[in-house]
């Protein structure tokens, strides 16, 4: 994470940003009006409104052509991503599977663009905006948008806001939960995010934590005045999921009992957080317990680590390493779960390891901007979330020794060229072996990340290419040297798995920009 981004997100987590919702409140706070004057129930995004409407009302091919024209006239990618995120939030309100996955890809796509040379910068952003426009049109555009103005329902002064919000969300009444969350407009974005965590913690669900985190992350691009709007997606998603649990009479996650039990048993609330940095053995041992243990064993191990004074950053690193092992030990998608987009043996898309890694990244980032209660709760829930999923895992991680023995290349250029060839041939284990050998020889990581970035930009990745590339890149940068290369090895494997389904949006953008890659 860059110094500037860390500073921005620390401001958010510290409660220094103002959330904008409601025309009267917005005017009082000196920020953009939140609603359309012509339709009292419609959200309005001020200076971005016309661009947001364009995103909602234009077919994807025509939209990409128009956006290329605007880029050439000087409109920056940050503005396009901001408008795309607001158009997505207003349309889907966090309640459409492809819709919220597309939202979660927007900020990572923008950050991918920052790594590309000038002539290619637009490609990942235009690719995801094409996907965004396509799904918005399938959904019905503006006439069917879900996120509208609501009248805030104030939380009783005797209630803890987070606990009260959670109790309403658990009823499955989406609109009621939305109204209650709207009352948090008087809070800072960081405070609203902290209250939201009570409900995010309530289920083992990758989309709860990643959607909430991506909403916060997108504030850096869209602007802090839209914090409440973007976070509303999360409470609506959570309440809608609760409705499905109730309607289908499904059992709720044991985390609802495990979290309060561990908080009480280990007296974690109010405890001063430690600063001990675990050594490599300690990190490996905790990661292995989380990876191989049951969910409750994983959460218990984290509780004990907190009592022993280990820092949240060290514990979060172990959770991330455990999630990475789920990619490296994945035997591949079984035949009964396979389809044309995710065939037998693949490990991309919504595979256990990719989901676990994206979730672990979101938990770690949530910890970095949260209050003490949510730092502790997020670490416990993050460990619980990551644990208990290794039942199908191989005994040893990929690449196996036999895959490494087949790597003859020793020079960096040859290893990179062979990695590209292996990815194009969809040879997951050869690609992983080549990257491992490259790292073992001490070569710089950026040229190999550049290879992965190229494919994350072009391939569809079953809705996960952008998020997982960004996850692997960020976790590499925040993981110690003994383990960080496993992030790139896993990314190489996933990249080879997802190759072969080039995004239509990428192809159209490439043609319109007149670039060759």
N, C-alpha and C positions, 0 to 999 in steps of 0.2 A: 504494500500500500504506500503510495507516495506521501511525502510530508504534507503537501497541500490538502490531499484527500483526507488524511488522518485528522488534520486540524479542522476541516469542515465537519466531519462526522463527529468529532469530539464536541463541537459546538451544538450539533443536533442532539447528541446524547445528553449533553449538559443542560439542555432546556433553553438554549439561547435563540432558537428560531421560532417564528410566529407561524402558526397554522392558519390558513385562510379558508373560511367557509361562511357564507351568508353575507348579503349585500350590506346590511347595517354594520355588522361587526367588521367587515373588510374596510368599510369607509372609516370607521372609528380607528382602525389600526393603520390606516394609510397605505393599504395594499390594494391590488386589483380587485374589482367587483367580481363576485363569484357566480352571478346568475344573469340570465338573459332578460332584458327588460321587456321583450315582447311575449315571452312565455315565463310566467312566474315560477314554474317548476323546473325550468331548464338551467343547467349549469352554463356559465359563460366564462371563457378564459382570457378575457381582456385582449391584450395585444396579440395573443396567440390564437384567438378565436377563429379568424378566417382560415388560418392554416390547419387548425384542428378540424374544422368543417370540411376542408378539402380532403383531409385524410379519411374522413368518414363517408364522403359522398362520391368519391372517384374510384372507378374500377382500377385494379392494380397496375395494369399495363400503362394506362393513361396517366396514373399517378406518378409512376417512376419517370416517365418522359417529362412530366411537368417539374418534378423535383430536380432532375438533371439540369433543366433550364434555369431553375432558381439557384442551384449550386453555382452554375457558371456566372450568374449575375451577382454572386457574393453572399447568398444565404449560407450560414455555417451549419455543419452537421449537428452540432449541439442543439440548435433551434429545431431542426427537423426531428430529432429524437424526442425532444421535449413535447412537441406537438403530437407525435405518434403515440407517446405514452399517455397523454391526456385523452386523446381520441379513443385509445384502447380502454382506459379506465371508464370513460363516460359510456362507452358502448356496452361493455361486458360486465362491469361492476364486480369483477373477480369471480364470475359465475359461469364461465365457458372454458372448457378444458384447453382447446387450442388458443383461445383468446388470452388466458392468463399465462400460458407458456410463452406466447409471443411477447407479452409485456415483459416477462422475466428475461427475455433475450435482448431487449433494446439497449439497456445500459452496457451490458457486455459487448454488444456489437459496436457501440460508440467507442469503447476502450480498445477494441480490436483495431478500429480505424486509426487510432492514435499511434499504432505501431507500424502502420503501412506507409510506403512511399507516397508522395503527393498524388500521383496519377491513379493510385489504387485506393485511396482513403475512403472514397464513397461507397465502395462495393459492399462491405458487410452491413452498413446502415441501410442502403437501398434494398438489399436482399431481405432484411427483416421487415422493413416498411412495406414491401410488396406482400409479404406473408400477412402482415397486419391488415392491409387494405383488403386482401382477398377474404380473410375471415370476417371482417366487418361487413363486407357485401353479402357474404353467405348468411350472416346473422340478421340482415335487414337494414343495416345502416342506422341513420339518426332516428327513424321512426320507431325503432325497437330498442333504443338505448335504455340501459337499466339504471344508470347512476344519475339521479335527479336531485333537485333541492328537497331537503327534508326539514321538518320542524324539530329542533333538538328536544329531547326528553331528558330533563335534568336528573342527575343522580342524587338521591337523598343524601343530605349532609352527614347522616349517621353511617353511611356505607363507604367501604373502601372502593374507589372507582374501578380498579381492575377486577376485584372479586365480583362486584355488581355487574359489570359488563359481561363477565364470564357466565354468571347465572342467567342472564337474558339470552346470550348466545346459545346456551345449552337447551333452551326451549325449542330451538330450530326456527324461531320467528325472525326471518331475515330483516324485515322492515323495522321491527321493534329494536333489534340490535343496532341497526343503522342509525336510528333516531337517538339511541342512548350514546353511541359513539360520537354523534354530531355534537353532543353537549360538551365534548372535550375540546371544542374550538377555542375555548378560553384558556386552554393549557398550551404550553410550548409543544413543538413537534416531538421533542425528546420525551416529555412527560406522557403524551398521548401514546407514543410507541411503547413506553414502559407499561402502561395500563393494558395495552393490547396483548402484551406477552402472557398475561394470565390465561387467556383463551388459546393463544398459540401453543402454550405448553400442554394443552389438554388432550392432545392426541398424537400418536406417532404418525406423522403425515408430512412428507417432504414439502408438499406445496404450501402448507401453513407457514413454515419457517422461511422458505425461500421467497415466497410472494411478499411476506411482511418485510423481509430484509431488502428485497429489490425495490420496494416502494420507498424505503428510506434512502437507499443508494441513489435512486433516480432524482431525489430532491436536488442533488448537486447539479443536475442537468436541467431540470424543469423549473426549479425555483422554489424557495421555501414557502411561498404563499399558497402552494397547492398541496401542502403536506396532508391536510385532512382528507382532501379528495383522493389522493393516491392511497392513503392508509385505509380508507373506507372499503377498498377492494378486499382487504384482508378480513375485516370483521364480517363482511357479507359472505366471503368464501367459507369462513369458519362456521357461521350460523347455518349456511346452506348445507354444509357437511353434517352438522348436528341434526338437521331435519332429515337427511337421508338415513342417518343412524336410527333415528326414532321411527321413521316410516317403514324401514326394513327390519326393525327389531334386532339390529346388530348389537353386539356387546361392545361397550366402550373400552378404550385402552386401559390396561392396568396402571399406566402412569398416573392416573387420577388418584390412585391409592398410594403408589410407590413414592411419588414426589413429596407429599406432605409427611409421609412416614419417615423418610430419610432426613428431611429438613428438621423434624422434631428429634429423631433419634440421635443425630450428630450435632444438634444445636447449631445449625448453620446460619439461621437468620440472626443478624446482628453481630455475627462473628467477624472480627477483623480479618480481611483477606491477606493471605501470606504472599511473600515475594520470592520464595525459594525457587531456584531454577533447577529442574531435574537434569541429571547427567544423561548420557546416551542410553545407558543400561536401564535407568529408571523410566525414561520415555518409552523404550522398547517394551519393557515389562508391562507398563500400563496399557500401551497400545494393544499388546497381545491379549490381555484380559478382556479389553473391550471388544476386540475382534473375535476371539474364540468363545467368550463367556456368554451367558444368558443376558438378556436386557437388564435384569435386576442386578446381576453380578457386576455389570459394567457401571451402572449408576452407583452402586455401593462402593466400588473401587474409587470412583471420583470423589465421593463423600469422604472417604478415608484420606484421600490425597489433600483435600481442602483442610481437614483437621490437622494434617501434618504440616501445613503451611506452604504447600506448593502453590505457585502463582497460577492464576487463571490462564495466562498465556501458555504456560508449559502444559497444563492439563488439556487446553484446547488443541495444542499441537499433537498430543497423543491421540485425541479423538480423530483428528484429520488423518493421521498415519494409519489408524485402524480402518477408516473408511477407504483409504487408498488400497489397503490390502484386500478389500472386498473386490476391487477391480483386478488386482494382480492374481488373485486366487480363483477368479470366476471361471468355471468350466464352460461357460457359454450358454446361450439360451437353449433350453430343451425343445424338442420338436413340438410338443403340445402347446408351447407358448409362442411359437414362431409364426411369422406372416411374411408377406412379400417385402415389407419395409424393414423388418427385423428378423432375418432368417435364422434357422437353427445354427447354433455355434456363435452367433453374434454377441457383442457385449456393449453395444451403444444404445442410445435412446434411454428408455426407462429401466435400464438394467439395475440390479441391486447396488453395484459399486458406483455407478455414475450418480444415481440418486443419493446414495449415502455420502458421496464426496461433495456434491452440491449442497446437501443439507449441513454437513459439517462446516463447510465454508461459511454458510449463513449463520450457524450457531456461533462460530468464532467471531464473526463481525458483530453480531448482536451483543456478545459479551463485551466487546470493546467500547460500545457506546451506551451501555445499560447502567442502571442503578445497582447497588450491592445485592438487593434481593434477586434481581433478574440475572445478574452475573452468575450467582450460585445456581438458581433454578435452570438457567440455560445450559450450564455445564452438565448438570444431572440429566436433564431431558435429552441433551445432545448425545451423551454417552448411552442412555437407554435406547435412543433412536438408532444409534450405530450398532449396538450390540445385538446378539441373538439372530444374526443373519448369515452365519457362516456354515450352516448345515450342508449346503451343496458345495462348499469350497474345497479346492484341491489341497492336499497336504503341503505341497511346496508351491511357491509363487511362480507364475510365468514371468519371464521366459525360463524354461527348464535348462538344465546343463546341456542337453543335446542341442537345443536351439543356439546356445552360446558357442558350442563347439563348431557349428556350421558357419560362424562369422569369421571370414578370413581377412577382411579389410582392417587396416590399421591407421590409415591416414584419414584426417577429418573429412576432406572433400569426398573421398571414396565412401565413407560411412554415410554421409549425408545423401549422396546420390543413390546408394543402395536402399536407404530408408524410403526415399521417394518411390523407388521401384517397388519395394515391398508393400507400401501403402496402396499403390495403384493396382497391385495384384491381390489385394485384400489378405495379405499374409500377416495376420495379427502377431504371431509369435516371432516371426523373423523381424518384423518392424520393432517389436519390443526388445529383442536381443541386440539389434544394431544400436539402438539408443542406449541400452545399458552399457555396451562395450564402449561407445562414444564417451559416455560419462566416466566410466572407469579409467579411461585413458587421459582424463583431465582436460578435455576440450571445453571451450566456452559454450554455455547453454544457449545463448541467443540465436546463433545460426540454426540450431535444431528447433527452437521455438518458432523461428520464421517458417520452417517447413510445415509445422503443425498449423500455424496461422493461415497459411495458404489454403489448406484443405478445410479448416474450420470456416473460412470465408466462402468457399465454393459449395460445400456439401450441405445437404439438408440436416442430416444428423438426427432425424426423427424428433425434431423440436429441441434438441439438447446440445447441438454443436457449439453454439456461442457460449452458453452458460458453462459447459464443461471445460472448454478451452480457457475461459477466464478463471475458473476455479483452479485448474492445474497450474496456471501461470502465477496466480496469487499465492497458492499454497507452497509452490516451489520457493517463492521469495521469502516466505515466513517460516520455513522449515529448516532445521539445522542440516549441515552438510552431510551427516551420516545417513540421512533419510530422504533428502530433497529430490535426488534423481529418480526415485521411484515415482514421483509425480509425472515426470516427463516420459518415463517408460510406460506408465499406465495410459497417458495421453496418446502415445504412439499406437498402442494396442487398440484403443477406442477409435482413433482416426482411421486405421486400416479397416476396422470393422464397419465403419459408416460410409466408407468410400463407395462410389458408384451411383449415388442418387444426388446429382447436382441440382441445386435449387434453381427453379425457374426464375425467381427474382434476380439471382446472381447472373444468369445468362442474359436476361433482358437488360440489366444495368450495364453489364460489360459491353454489350453491343451499342447501347446508347452513348456510353462514355468513349467508345472507340479505343478500348484498351485491349491488349492481349497479355495473358498471364502464362 
